[in-house]
Amino acid sequence: MTSGLRKCGIALVIAVVVGSAAGCKKTDSASGNAENDNAGETASTASPSPTATATGTPATATFEGTWTNQDPSTANNTKLVITQNGSELKVHAWGKCTPTDCDWGEQSGGIVDDAGVVTWDQGFVIRKMKLTLEGNNQLRSVTESVYSDSRPRRKTEEVFVKQS
């Protein structure tokens, strides 16, 4: 039965690859390629994993709320606003930009193996975010970015604190 859920989760991740990150793109003058202004990402050659397995999170746990990055000087996501209806999630994300944060918009996703999974297609990059709860007031986000050009895959990991 778990295998069937994972296959369904993969289909869900693929199905939610929609939307864009208005105001979050810049152009690399040397290559002409658009990119997000997320300087704190780290390169990775590993393939993104479309399914997530969290441990220690009760099935009834809620991701719902406003979450802010515990690192106020992050170069990545600064805030997440999550609504939850059963195993369905809507995640509104903001990334670090200057002078104001970039609004990634809201994307729909789901809960797979007690982890929230949501995907953004920002044109030049597809970002898959895995969210796991750590206690009542902390949320770990692992975001894997796959670029449409020759840039290497990137992976960021952040911890958010619940505000409401």
C-alpha positions, 0 to 999 in steps of 0.5 A: 500500500505504501508503494501505491501512495508513493506513486500517487505522490510522484504524480501529484508532484508532477501535476502541480508544476505550474505557475511562475515567480513574478518579480523574482527573476534577473538576467545574467548579463553574460549568458542572457539566462534568467535566474532567481536571486537566491545566492545561498544555494549550494550545488548538488549533483544528486537527483531530486527525490520526488517522494519524501519520507518523514519520521516522527511526525504524526499523521494528524499534524498540521503544517498550517500557519505562517512560518518565518525563516529562523535565519533573518539574513537568509539568502533563500526563502524568508517566509511560508504561509501554508493552508492545509485541508486534510492531505492537501496543502497550499504554500505561498512562499517568498524568496530573499530579494532586494529591496523587497522579498520576491513573491513566489506565489501560491502553489498546491501540493500534498502530504506524502509520507508525513512530508509536505511536497510542493513544486514551483515551475519558475520557467528557468528552474523547477523547484521541489520543496519538501516540508517536514515538521519538527515539533509544534513550532519548527518546520524544515524545508529542503528545496531542490532546484533543477535548472533548464540550462547547464547549471548544476542542481542545487539544494537548500535546507532551511528551518522555519519558526511558526508565527501563527 
